[in-house]
């Protein structure tokens, strides 16, 4: 019987971060400006370690390199996914991500970044930036050069439980008072388009205008997501997205049920409540991987989970 792999998150101090990762999830934070919890990550900029079992203390990247059988011998040099919880106390910069081809050519062979957001919580009048209003690249350049940001940027209202797929080339930003769970490709490549003139250590943060213009899709096209919802007495299972890089589900448990682990691996994050998985007590803020070949697992409790796999 293979162990479920529980993970120690990595935390990132950010100019826009707050302390809700402590107050909402009980994490021990490095500062009151902690913006990100890298919950399932094997990236060199934040490599989670294993909490339990025979691999306790080992980095997830080490496990990927040395025990590929735990991940169904999945292809690729790096663990393919990265799961974060993000706490935006203030607005994030307006940014865009490249696709694999552009990142490979321009970022030393790095992966591009396709990502998706599940809104964990937000202010009553919460908003995000997603998309832009330029009809083509020429108008995009004119609006950027003219600092016509309010005219260019599309702002959308949000509520708790909303879900968004952020394709490469999509202008986007998380705005203040918002907490999200983000599932993404294992990449840390972000092009900053606009940062409200903020200073960090007395200096403006770096912008990436030329690369942003290169990769921004024109015109913006909204991506419709959210699939079927299966309800039962014991749980509700909602398909949020299935794309070339990941599939993501939301499971709302209100009882107990067996599930089959038939994927190369499963990432699971407990985003609300508490329960038990195969004898392990789990609470809000726990993150774990069910490895390849695990077979049937049993969930019991009153809790909400976000599950992802390739």
C-alpha positions as CSV (number, residue, x, y, z in Angstrom):
1,X,0.0,0.0,0.0
2,X,1.5,3.3,-1.0
3,X,1.4,6.3,1.4
4,X,-0.7,9.4,0.7
5,X,1.9,12.2,0.4
6,X,1.1,15.1,2.7
7,X,2.9,18.3,1.9
8,X,4.5,21.2,3.8
9,X,3.6,24.4,1.9
10,X,6.1,27.1,1.0
11,X,5.1,30.8,1.7
12,X,5.9,33.9,-0.3
13,X,6.0,37.5,1.0
14,X,4.5,39.9,-1.5
15,X,4.1,43.6,-1.7
16,X,0.3,43.0,-2.1
17,X,0.0,40.2,0.5
18,X,-1.8,40.1,3.9
19,X,-2.3,37.7,6.8
20,X,-5.5,35.8,5.8
21,X,-3.5,32.7,5.2
22,X,-2.9,32.6,8.9
23,X,-6.4,33.7,10.1
24,X,-8.3,31.6,7.5
25,X,-6.1,28.6,7.2
26,X,-4.0,28.5,10.4
27,X,-0.7,28.6,8.6
28,X,2.4,29.9,10.4
29,X,3.4,32.8,8.1
30,X,6.8,34.5,7.6
31,X,5.3,38.0,7.5
32,X,2.0,40.0,7.6
33,X,2.5,40.5,3.8
34,X,2.3,36.8,2.9
35,X,0.7,36.7,-0.5
36,X,1.1,33.1,-1.6
37,X,1.0,29.6,-0.2
38,X,2.6,27.2,-2.7
39,X,0.7,24.2,-1.6
40,X,1.7,21.5,-4.1
41,X,4.9,22.6,-5.8
42,X,8.1,21.1,-7.1
43,X,9.3,24.3,-8.6
44,X,12.9,25.5,-7.9
45,X,11.5,28.8,-6.5
46,X,9.3,26.9,-3.9
47,X,9.8,23.2,-3.5
48,X,7.4,21.5,-1.0
49,X,8.6,18.8,1.3
50,X,6.8,15.6,2.3
51,X,5.4,15.5,5.8
52,X,4.9,11.8,6.4
53,X,5.9,8.2,5.6
54,X,9.1,6.9,4.2
55,X,9.8,10.0,2.2
56,X,9.4,12.4,5.1
57,X,11.6,15.5,4.6
58,X,12.2,14.8,0.9
59,X,11.4,17.5,-1.6
60,X,8.6,16.9,-4.1
61,X,11.1,17.6,-7.0
62,X,13.4,14.8,-5.5
63,X,10.5,12.4,-5.5
64,X,9.7,13.3,-9.1
65,X,13.3,12.7,-10.2
66,X,13.8,9.5,-8.2
67,X,10.4,7.8,-7.9
68,X,8.6,8.5,-11.1
69,X,6.5,5.3,-10.4
70,X,4.6,7.3,-7.8
71,X,3.4,9.6,-10.6
72,X,2.5,6.9,-13.1
73,X,5.9,7.4,-14.9
74,X,4.4,10.6,-16.3
75,X,6.4,12.3,-19.1
76,X,8.3,15.5,-18.5
77,X,11.5,16.8,-16.8
78,X,9.5,18.5,-14.0
79,X,6.4,17.8,-11.9
80,X,3.8,19.3,-14.2
81,X,1.4,21.2,-11.9
82,X,1.6,23.9,-9.2
83,X,-1.2,24.6,-6.7
84,X,-1.3,27.9,-4.8
85,X,-3.6,29.7,-2.4
86,X,-3.3,33.5,-3.0
87,X,-4.3,36.2,-0.5
88,X,-4.5,39.6,-2.2
89,X,-4.8,42.3,0.5
90,X,-4.2,44.9,-2.3
91,X,-4.4,44.7,-6.1
92,X,-1.9,42.5,-7.9
93,X,-0.1,44.0,-11.0
94,X,-1.9,43.6,-14.3
95,X,-0.1,40.8,-16.1
96,X,-0.1,38.2,-18.8
97,X,1.6,34.8,-19.2
98,X,3.3,33.2,-22.3
99,X,2.4,29.8,-23.8
100,X,4.9,26.9,-23.9
101,X,6.4,27.9,-27.3
102,X,7.1,31.5,-26.4
103,X,8.5,30.6,-22.9
104,X,10.7,27.9,-24.4
105,X,12.1,30.4,-26.9
106,X,12.4,33.4,-24.6
107,X,12.7,32.1,-21.0
108,X,15.5,29.5,-21.2
109,X,13.3,26.6,-22.0
110,X,10.8,27.2,-19.2
111,X,7.2,26.1,-19.4
112,X,4.5,28.6,-20.3
113,X,1.7,29.2,-17.8
114,X,-1.9,28.2,-18.3
115,X,-3.8,28.6,-15.0
116,X,-7.2,28.6,-13.4
117,X,-8.7,30.3,-10.4
118,X,-11.3,29.1,-7.9
119,X,-12.6,32.1,-5.8
120,X,-12.3,31.0,-2.2
121,X,-13.5,34.3,-0.8
122,X,-13.8,38.0,-1.8
123,X,-15.2,41.3,-0.7
124,X,-18.9,41.9,-1.2
125,X,-18.0,44.1,-4.2
126,X,-15.2,41.9,-5.3
127,X,-13.7,42.3,-8.8
128,X,-11.0,40.8,-11.0
129,X,-9.3,42.0,-14.1
130,X,-9.7,39.5,-17.0
131,X,-9.3,40.5,-20.6
132,X,-8.9,43.9,-22.5
133,X,-10.8,46.1,-24.9
134,X,-8.3,46.5,-27.7
135,X,-9.5,45.3,-31.1
136,X,-6.0,44.5,-32.4
137,X,-2.3,44.7,-31.6
138,X,-2.0,48.2,-33.0
139,X,-4.8,49.6,-30.8
140,X,-3.3,47.6,-27.9
141,X,0.1,49.4,-28.3
142,X,-1.6,52.8,-28.7
143,X,-3.6,52.3,-25.5
144,X,-0.5,51.1,-23.5
145,X,1.7,53.9,-24.8
146,X,-1.0,56.5,-24.0
147,X,-1.4,55.1,-20.4
148,X,-5.1,54.5,-21.2
149,X,-5.4,51.8,-18.6
150,X,-9.0,52.3,-17.5
151,X,-10.1,52.2,-21.1
152,X,-8.0,49.2,-21.9
153,X,-8.6,46.9,-19.0
154,X,-11.8,44.8,-18.5
155,X,-12.9,44.5,-14.9
156,X,-15.4,41.8,-13.9
157,X,-17.5,41.3,-10.7
158,X,-16.9,38.1,-8.8
159,X,-18.4,36.1,-5.9
160,X,-17.2,33.2,-3.7
161,X,-17.3,30.0,-5.7
162,X,-16.7,31.5,-9.1
163,X,-14.2,29.8,-11.4
164,X,-12.0,31.2,-14.3
165,X,-9.7,29.7,-16.8
166,X,-6.7,32.0,-17.6
167,X,-5.3,31.0,-21.0
168,X,-1.8,32.2,-22.0
169,X,-2.1,35.7,-23.6
170,X,-5.0,36.7,-21.3
171,X,-4.6,40.0,-19.5
172,X,-5.5,39.4,-15.8
173,X,-5.1,40.5,-12.2
174,X,-6.4,39.5,-8.9
175,X,-7.8,42.6,-7.0
176,X,-7.9,43.5,-3.3
177,X,-9.8,41.5,-0.8
178,X,-9.7,38.3,-2.8
179,X,-8.5,34.8,-2.0
180,X,-8.2,32.2,-4.7
181,X,-7.0,28.6,-5.2
182,X,-4.9,28.6,-8.3
183,X,-4.1,25.4,-10.3
184,X,-1.4,26.0,-13.0
185,X,1.4,24.6,-15.1
186,X,4.6,24.4,-13.1
187,X,5.9,27.8,-14.2
188,X,6.9,31.0,-12.5
189,X,6.9,33.2,-15.7
190,X,4.9,36.3,-15.4
191,X,5.0,39.4,-17.6
192,X,4.0,42.5,-15.7
193,X,2.1,45.0,-17.9
194,X,1.1,47.7,-15.3
195,X,1.7,48.1,-11.6
196,X,-0.1,51.3,-10.6
197,X,3.2,53.1,-10.2
198,X,4.0,51.2,-6.9
199,X,7.4,51.2,-5.3
200,X,9.2,48.2,-3.8
201,X,12.3,49.1,-1.8
202,X,12.0,52.6,-3.2
203,X,12.0,51.6,-6.8
204,X,9.3,50.7,-9.3
205,X,8.9,47.0,-10.0
206,X,10.1,45.8,-13.4
207,X,7.6,45.9,-16.2
208,X,7.7,43.6,-19.3
209,X,5.9,45.8,-21.9
210,X,7.4,44.4,-25.1
211,X,7.0,40.7,-24.1
212,X,3.5,41.4,-22.9
213,X,2.5,43.0,-26.2
214,X,4.1,39.9,-28.0
215,X,1.9,37.4,-26.1
216,X,-1.4,39.2,-25.5
217,X,-4.2,37.8,-27.6
218,X,-6.2,40.3,-29.6
219,X,-9.1,40.7,-29.5
220,X,-9.8,39.1,-26.1
221,X,-12.1,36.1,-26.2
222,X,-13.8,34.9,-23.0
223,X,-13.3,31.3,-22.1
224,X,-16.5,29.6,-21.0
225,X,-15.8,26.9,-18.4
226,X,-17.5,24.8,-15.8
227,X,-18.9,21.4,-16.7
228,X,-21.4,18.9,-15.2
229,X,-22.4,18.7,-11.6
230,X,-23.1,15.3,-10.1
231,X,-25.1,15.3,-6.9
232,X,-25.6,12.4,-4.5
233,X,-26.6,12.0,-0.8
234,X,-23.0,11.7,0.2
235,X,-21.2,14.3,-2.0
236,X,-21.5,16.7,-5.0
237,X,-18.8,16.5,-7.7
238,X,-18.4,19.4,-10.1
239,X,-16.2,19.3,-13.1
240,X,-14.6,22.8,-13.3
241,X,-12.2,22.4,-16.2
242,X,-10.4,19.9,-18.4
243,X,-7.7,21.2,-20.7
244,X,-4.4,20.0,-22.2
245,X,-2.6,20.7,-19.0
246,X,-4.9,19.7,-16.1
247,X,-8.3,18.6,-15.0
248,X,-9.9,20.2,-11.9
249,X,-12.9,19.2,-9.9
250,X,-14.6,20.5,-6.8
251,X,-15.9,17.8,-4.4
252,X,-18.3,18.8,-1.6
253,X,-18.5,16.0,0.9
254,X,-21.4,15.6,3.3
255,X,-21.1,12.0,4.2
256,X,-18.8,9.2,3.1
257,X,-17.9,7.6,-0.2
258,X,-15.3,5.5,-2.0
259,X,-13.4,6.9,-4.9
260,X,-11.0,5.3,-7.4
261,X,-7.6,6.8,-8.0
262,X,-7.1,5.9,-11.7
263,X,-5.0,8.8,-12.7
264,X,-1.2,9.2,-12.8
265,X,-1.6,11.1,-9.5
266,X,-4.2,13.3,-7.7
267,X,-3.5,16.6,-6.0
268,X,-6.1,17.3,-3.3
269,X,-6.6,20.6,-1.3
270,X,-9.0,20.9,1.6
271,X,-10.5,24.3,1.2
272,X,-13.3,24.1,3.8
273,X,-14.3,21.9,6.7
274,X,-12.7,18.7,7.9
275,X,-12.9,14.9,7.5
276,X,-11.0,11.7,7.1
277,X,-9.2,10.0,4.2
278,X,-8.3,6.4,4.8
279,X,-7.6,7.0,8.5
280,X,-5.9,10.3,8.1
281,X,-7.7,13.3,9.7
282,X,-7.6,16.3,7.4
283,X,-8.7,19.9,7.9
284,X,-9.0,23.1,5.9
285,X,-5.5,24.0,4.6
286,X,-4.2,20.5,4.2
287,X,-2.8,19.5,0.8
288,X,-1.8,16.0,-0.3
289,X,-1.0,13.8,-3.3
290,X,-2.6,10.3,-3.9
291,X,0.1,8.5,-5.9
292,X,-0.3,6.3,-9.0
293,X,-1.7,2.8,-8.3
294,X,-3.2,3.7,-5.0
295,X,-6.5,2.2,-5.9
296,X,-9.6,2.9,-3.8
297,X,-9.6,5.7,-1.2
298,X,-12.4,6.6,1.2
299,X,-13.5,10.1,2.1
300,X,-15.7,10.9,5.0
301,X,-16.7,14.2,6.6
302,X,-18.2,17.6,6.0
303,X,-15.6,19.3,3.8
304,X,-14.9,20.9,0.4
305,X,-12.0,19.8,-1.8
306,X,-10.3,20.9,-5.0
307,X,-8.8,18.0,-6.9
308,X,-6.5,18.2,-9.9
309,X,-4.6,15.8,-12.1
310,X,-3.0,15.7,-15.6
